[in-house]
């Protein structure tokens, strides 16, 4: 399992870290900062999901009309991690 850390941009949460297993499934998502309850919920919902599925579901979500959101930042982090895996 590979561990990744990603610095978020344009969101209340400052960073997200997670693990990706040999089948590209996502585990142990942990956001730093942001709306704690909502981000814990997202973390639990995506646990064990394939990274490509998470990206497809979360990419492009905005927060309060902004260009990004915590879910979108997770999708961006996963895209970056998969490029470097």
C-alpha positions as CSV (number, residue, x, y, z in Angstrom):
1,X,0.0,0.0,0.0
2,X,1.3,3.5,-0.9
3,X,0.8,6.5,1.3
4,X,0.2,10.0,-0.2
5,X,-0.2,13.5,1.1
6,X,-1.6,16.4,-0.9
7,X,-1.8,20.1,-0.1
8,X,-5.3,21.4,-0.9
9,X,-5.9,24.7,-2.6
10,X,-8.9,26.9,-2.5
11,X,-10.7,25.1,0.4
12,X,-11.1,25.3,4.1
13,X,-9.2,22.0,4.5
14,X,-5.4,22.5,4.2
15,X,-4.4,18.9,3.2
16,X,-5.6,15.4,2.7
17,X,-3.7,12.1,3.0
18,X,-4.6,8.6,2.0
19,X,-3.4,5.2,1.0
20,X,-3.8,3.4,-2.3
21,X,-3.5,-0.3,-2.5
22,X,-2.2,-2.5,-5.3
23,X,-5.6,-2.6,-6.9
24,X,-5.9,1.2,-6.9
25,X,-8.5,1.2,-4.1
26,X,-8.6,4.1,-1.7
27,X,-8.1,3.7,2.1
28,X,-7.5,5.8,5.2
29,X,-8.6,9.2,3.9
30,X,-7.8,11.9,6.4
31,X,-8.5,15.6,5.8
32,X,-6.8,18.3,7.8
33,X,-9.1,21.3,8.6
34,X,-12.4,22.0,6.9
35,X,-15.9,20.8,8.0
36,X,-15.0,17.9,10.2
37,X,-18.3,16.0,10.1
38,X,-18.7,16.3,6.4
39,X,-15.2,15.3,5.6
40,X,-15.3,12.3,8.0
41,X,-18.5,11.3,6.1
42,X,-16.7,11.6,2.7
43,X,-13.8,9.6,4.1
44,X,-16.0,6.8,5.2
45,X,-18.1,6.7,2.0
46,X,-15.0,6.4,-0.3
47,X,-13.2,3.8,1.9
48,X,-12.3,0.8,-0.3
49,X,-13.6,2.4,-3.5
50,X,-11.6,2.3,-6.7
51,X,-9.7,5.6,-7.2
52,X,-11.1,6.1,-10.7
53,X,-14.7,5.8,-9.4
54,X,-14.0,8.3,-6.6
55,X,-12.5,10.7,-9.2
56,X,-15.6,10.3,-11.5
57,X,-18.0,11.0,-8.7
58,X,-16.2,13.9,-7.0
59,X,-14.3,15.8,-9.6
60,X,-15.8,19.2,-10.5
61,X,-17.9,19.7,-7.3
62,X,-17.7,23.3,-6.2
63,X,-18.3,24.9,-2.8
64,X,-20.3,28.1,-2.4
65,X,-19.8,28.9,-6.1
66,X,-16.0,28.6,-5.9
67,X,-13.9,26.8,-8.4
68,X,-13.2,23.8,-6.2
69,X,-14.3,22.0,-3.0
70,X,-12.9,19.4,-0.5
71,X,-14.3,16.5,-2.6
72,X,-12.9,18.0,-5.8
73,X,-9.5,18.4,-4.1
74,X,-9.6,14.7,-3.1
75,X,-10.2,13.9,-6.8
76,X,-7.3,16.1,-7.8
77,X,-5.1,14.5,-5.2
78,X,-6.0,11.0,-6.5
79,X,-5.3,12.0,-10.1
80,X,-1.9,13.3,-9.0
81,X,-1.1,10.2,-6.9
82,X,-2.1,7.8,-9.8
83,X,0.3,9.7,-12.1
84,X,3.2,9.1,-9.7
85,X,2.3,5.6,-8.6
